[in-house]
Amino acid sequence: MADELGRKWDRCLADTALKTVTGVGIGIVFSVLFFKRRTWPVSFGSGLGLGMGYSNCQHDFRSQYMIHGRVVKDQ
């Protein structure tokens, strides 16, 4: 049980970090190319990344019977 919880936390933190960094990167690109170097696209991208990571973590921790996207059936 503790090992599974540790794996969920690791997946959650890695997924959130990846989505946040990707959002910041896309925000920088949009800021430079389209919005005359304003800062709001970077903030918006990082917020989207954090929100998506948080939502995935909530789903992962609340679904007790899901293991890597497969439903575990009680027999």
Secondary structure, 3 states (H helix, E strand, C coil): CHHHHHHHHHHHHHHHHHHHHHHHHHHHHHHHHCCCCCCHHHHHHHHHHHHHHHHHHHHHHHCCCEECCEECCCC
